[in-house]
Amino acid sequence: MQIFEKLKEFRYEQLVFCHDEATGLKAIIAIHDTTLGPALGGCRMWPYGTEDEAVTDALRLARGMTYKAAASGLNLGGGKSVIIGDPHTDKTEALFRSLGRYIETLGGRYIVAEDVGISTGDINYVQVETSYVVGVDVTYGGSGDPSPFTALGVLQGMRACVEEVFGTTSLEGRTVAVQGLGHVGYHLCRLLHDEGAHLMVADLEPEATERAMREFGAKAVEPDEILFMPCDVLAPCALGAVVNDETLPSLRCRIVAGSANNVLDEARHGEALAKRGILYAPDYVINAGGLINVADELEGYNERRATKRVMRIEDSVRRIIAISKRDGVPTNVAADTLALERISAISSMERLHTGHPYGQLRRRRETI
Ligand code: NAD
């Protein structure tokens, strides 16, 4: 792999290889862009087939975090780390503490959190060695399960969408089809039920569906039918790539707004949705509640403040819809524009000299 060619393609700042023979640590930290602040992004543990695969994944995910943080109004950059290894067999205290030491050497340029294959318990080991870590256990002052915050953000993003399509931010009386009733889907159903929405739900686990029927009066739908139900809002909260060449012609919703990552199989499906008159809330913006919540730990976690910030996802989605109309582009493209415009605006601010060093110098001269 031509590493520098790869870094040049999307202007990555730094790629760090971490190797510890004793603990077996083989990790890669990718820092994409720190214009807005330190790079924050989870650590993924995965048995990558090749080192190239691991590098490619770290780089791709780090760039995604730059956009997510920027579009969410966070003063953070984008980064991500990966550990090459099997999360079922290769985890040890020493491995994670070793990763923590490497992160510490970056002096705060990268802040780690959980991602696929990593638990709060693993993060507890990382934080023994570095303070550049979030997503720590509540007993250590952390923010706990991010899912309720992700669900709240999805609800807020939905408000902006229904306002655009139906002229009101209320979900009362709207029909929402929720695919996946796991951590986020369940909380989303609760919020929508409280708001007076009609729910159609599906999950592969019958108990999850029964619970939603019992607690929220939801109508159960077969998992292979939920995407195609006539509804106001389709909320994918299970898997990615649910909007693809096969499903697209049969969607019967007015809005797609859910927590799942990578909802669009390919970027071109954003345009295809727009052509069908379906409004799409870009995944990385509407599902940023968990990130916003966990990032609050950097200031000493405050749930009220975090909640307030998550609520602003409504404004972010509203802004994306406005950019989409302004530029005549689909909303997934408009989300990238929002992120890039913010990074560009902040980086082009006037660089004012604060005066301290010269002032100190002058004072020192005067005393000589
Ligand atoms: P989860 O694993 O707790 O829940 C997913 C649920 O979807 C499970 O109950 C599973 O049975 C169900 N499911 C899987 N395939 C299905 C199918 N074909 N039809 C119907 N149901 C199906 O995951 P989660 O934490 O709730 O996350 C949901 C999605 O949101 C994921 O794509 C995740 O990456 C994304 N996300 C989650 C968070 C968070 O805070 N948890 C934050 C950002 C994005």
Boltz pocket constraint, residues with backbone or C-beta under 6 A from the ligand:
constraints:
  - pocket:
      binder: B
      contacts: [[A, 146], [A, 147], [A, 148], [A, 150], [A, 179], [A, 180], [A, 181], [A, 182], [A, 183], [A, 184], [A, 185], [A, 202], [A, 203], [A, 204], [A, 205], [A, 208], [A, 223], [A, 224], [A, 236], [A, 237], [A, 238], [A, 239], [A, 240], [A, 259], [A, 260], [A, 261], [A, 287], [A, 288], [A, 290]]
      max_distance: 6.0
